[in-house]
C-alpha cells in the first residue's frame, strides 16, 4: 500500500524541512560540516542511522510488551561511519544499554532477534555494515 508520509522542502543553505503529514511534526536537516554544511541539525545520513536505532527499539518494544518486560530506560549510542567514492554510509554501529533490564535470557534473546529484524535493518543495503552490541 502506498502512503504519502511526508512533505520535504529545500529551504536553502543545504537545509531541508520535512513535515510528517499525519502529525505535522517537522525535522530540519543540515549538511554536515565535512560536506559544506553548518552541522546545526541532523544530516540525512544521521537520520538514517538514528532511524535504524529507533526502528530496532520500536520492534524490541513490541516484543517487550508481549513478554511483560519493562523496556523503559533502554538507550543506544549510534555511530555512523562514512566512506568516500561514492560518499555513503559504510557502517552503522549501535550500542544498546539497559543497566537494570529485568528479563530472562530467553527474553533477552528475543529482544536481540527483534532488533536485528526490524524493517529499517532489513531495508538497508547488504553492503552497509550493521554492528550491533547489547549490554543488558
C-alpha positions in Angstrom: 0.0 0.0 0.0 1.4 3.4 -1.0 1.1 6.1 1.6 2.4 9.7 1.4 4.1 10.1 4.8 6.0 13.4 4.4 6.4 16.6 2.5 10.0 17.8 2.2 11.1 21.2 1.1 14.6 22.5 0.3 14.9 25.8 2.3 18.3 26.8 1.1 21.7 26.8 2.6 22.0 23.0 2.3 19.0 22.6 4.6 15.7 20.8 4.2 12.5 20.7 6.2 10.5 17.6 6.4 6.9 17.6 7.6 5.2 14.4 8.8 1.8 14.7 7.3 -0.2 12.9 9.9 1.2 14.8 12.9 2.6 17.9 11.4 5.9 17.3 13.3 8.9 18.8 11.5 12.5 17.7 11.1 15.2 20.0 9.8 18.3 18.6 8.1 21.6 20.3 7.5 24.6 19.1 5.6 27.4 18.1 7.8 30.4 20.3 8.3 32.6 17.9 6.4 30.4 18.3 3.4 29.9 22.0 3.1 27.2 22.4 5.7 26.9 24.0 9.1 26.1 20.8 11.0 23.4 22.5 13.0 20.9 19.7 12.6 20.8 16.1 11.8 22.2 15.3 8.4 20.2 13.0 6.1 22.7 10.2 6.8 22.5 10.9 10.6 18.7 10.4 10.3 19.2 7.0 8.5 21.5 6.0 11.4 19.1 7.2 14.1 16.1 5.6 12.2 17.8 2.3 12.4 18.2 2.6 16.2 14.6 3.9 16.6 13.2 1.1 14.5 15.1 -1.5 16.4 13.9 -0.1 19.7 10.3 0.0 18.5 10.3 -3.6 17.4 12.0 -4.5 20.7 9.3 -2.6 22.5 6.6 -4.7 20.8 8.3 -7.9 21.9 8.9 -6.5 25.4 5.2 -5.6 25.8 4.2 -9.1 24.7 6.7 -10.7 27.1 5.8 -8.4 30.0 9.3 -6.9 30.1 9.7 -3.2 31.1 12.0 -1.7 28.4 11.8 1.9 29.6 15.3 3.2 30.1 16.8 1.3 27.1 19.3 3.6 25.4 21.6 3.5 22.4 24.7 5.2 21.2 24.8 5.4 17.4 28.0 5.8 15.4 27.9 6.5 11.7 31.0 5.6 9.6 31.2 7.3 6.2 33.0 6.2 3.1 34.1 8.0 0.0 33.9 7.3 -3.7 31.0 7.2 -3.6 30.1 9.1 -0.4 27.9 6.8 1.5 27.3 5.3 5.0 29.7 2.4 5.2 28.8 1.2 8.7 26.3 2.0 11.5 27.3 0.9 15.0 24.6 0.8 17.6 25.4 0.0 21.2 22.3 -0.8 23.3 22.4 -0.5 27.1 20.0 -1.0 29.9 21.6 -1.3 33.3 18.6 -2.8 35.0 16.8 -4.8 32.4 14.7 -7.4 34.3 14.4 -10.2 31.7 15.2 -13.9 31.3 18.0 -15.0 29.0 15.3 -16.2 26.6 13.5 -12.9 26.6 16.8 -11.0 26.1 17.5 -13.2 23.0 14.0 -12.5 21.7 14.7 -8.7 22.1 18.1 -9.1 20.2 16.4 -11.0 17.4 13.7 -8.4 17.1 16.2 -5.6 16.8 18.1 -7.3 14.0 14.9 -8.0 12.0 13.3 -4.5 12.2 12.1 -3.1 8.8 14.8 -0.5 8.6 17.6 -3.0 9.2 16.1 -5.3 6.5 15.7 -2.4 4.1 19.3 -1.1 4.1 21.8 -2.4 1.6 23.6 -5.6 2.5 26.8 -3.6 1.8 26.1 -1.3 4.7 27.6 -3.0 7.8 25.4 -3.0 10.9 27.4 -3.6 14.0 25.0 -4.1 16.9 26.0 -4.7 20.5 23.8 -5.3 23.5 24.7 -4.5 27.1 22.0 -6.0 29.2 
